[in-house]
Amino acid sequence: MAKTAAKAMNLAIATVAIEDDADNISLNVDQETPVVTSFADAGPRRVVGNYDYSLDVSGAADFASGQSDATLFGLIGDADGGAMALDPTGATAGANDPNYDSTSVVLSSYKISGAVGGRVDFSATLQGSAALSRAVA
């Protein structure tokens, strides 16, 4: 199996490209799996429920108009959120190039930090507020 370099990753939030500022991008999907084991079962039994997802992104802050800071800060208090498009390979959706998309993610947290003399960084967590799709064609 070929390894895929993360340098080609694309990420857009509310149609704004964030990947040029990002050093780290992480899509997390958690699915409910409650235990429904009964006395007659030989081991644990689970049922699959709904899922939740979040996106963590961090990197060098860009304070220019229409860039990462303006886009992410603009999501504070926005109940509608913004669309998310994540292309881990940087390519159009295809058999070996999945694209993960959502019509709405909302901002859960936003942080700006930096050491004196160093660069200013940002980190943000966005929570899914609509279905997450995986396109391959």
Sequence and secondary structure as in RCSB ss.txt:
>XXXX:A:sequence
MAKTAAKAMNLAIATVAIEDDADNISLNVDQETPVVTSFADAGPRRVVGNYDYSLDVSGAADFASGQSDATLFGL
IGDADGGAMALDPTGATAGANDPNYDSTSVVLSSYKISGAVGGRVDFSATLQGSAALSRAVA
>XXXX:A:secstr
     GGG EEEETTEE TTTEEEEEEEEEE   B   TT SS  B    EEEEEEEEEE   STTSHHHHHHTT
TT TT EEEEEETTSS SBTTB EEEEEEEEEEEEEEEE TTS EEEEEEEEE S EEEE  
